[in-house]
Amino acid sequence: MKRILTFILALTLALTSVIGFSSCTAEKKTDWETIEEKGYFVCGITLYEPMNYFDADGNLTGFDTEFANAVAAKLGLEAKFQVIKWPNKYLELNSGAIDLIWNGFTYGMEKDGVSRTEYVDFTYSYLENRQCIVTKADALATLNTKEAFAGKKGVAEGGSSGEGVAVELSGNAENVTLFDSQAAALMEVVSGNAEFAVIDYQMARAMVGQGDYASLATNSAYEPESEVYAIGCRKGSDLTARINEAIAALSADGTLAELAGKYELSNDLIPNIGKAE
């Protein structure tokens, strides 16, 4: 009798374990399933014009902001935005704190020489960009060749493409100070604490020479190769395909062209997205 009871107890425990394991396996949802259930996705951003910034009324706006809202609407979702420290972008993404890196994010290499495609799955690219050197306007006459920047003190946003360019120009990483945002890096040039900054061309075009940055100018002594903006998703995420479908639809129906015109980005917008990629 004891043997029978022992057998029944062991069988019950085994079945419970199998059922519990199967239940846990079945409950694991994909990125898309989780987001669809929540009803929103979270975009990790930093603040700079013309991509994501606050307008005079304190509302978040910009090309990437409106673009994300349009994609969300196509998918029957809401877009939410979380300001992040750019060097922490992959940690934020993989921890689930954000669902997308969506803020002038370019294909390219990180400072360790590893391609960003090793860290994220990219969506279709949608805008052309390049890194841009910014100096004081009165320094243009002397900082007029790539070689003239050797040994100079530079600044950039940590973890950005501009960081690598700044180190290349200065010739030594010790000469380059990194900041949490491109705007903060620019202010170091304004204050005279740095001789040059390397930021996104799109930001330089929108902000340099105006307001707090009136004393600055873009410097054409060296122009890095062109880049493209895309959106970073978690590796292997099924959200990537959904975002791509929405991007292609917004390109086809003219929504992206309209947004590009609004933010004076028409010349940089990639046409017919999804058809040639």
Salt bridges, closest charged atoms under 4 A:
ASP31 OD2 - ARG234 NE 3.13
GLU37 OE1 - LYS29 NZ 3.83
GLU66 OE2 - LYS262 NZ 2.58
ASP99 OD2 - LYS38 NZ 3.63
ASP99 OD1 - ARG234 NH2 3.10
GLU110 OE2 - LYS89 NZ 3.44
GLU110 OE2 - ARG116 NE 2.88
ASP121 OD1 - LYS235 NZ 3.24
GLU163 OE2 - LYS111 NZ 3.40
GLU168 OE2 - LYS146 NZ 2.78
ASP253 OD2 - LYS74 NZ 3.32
GLU264 OE1 - ARG205 NH1 3.78
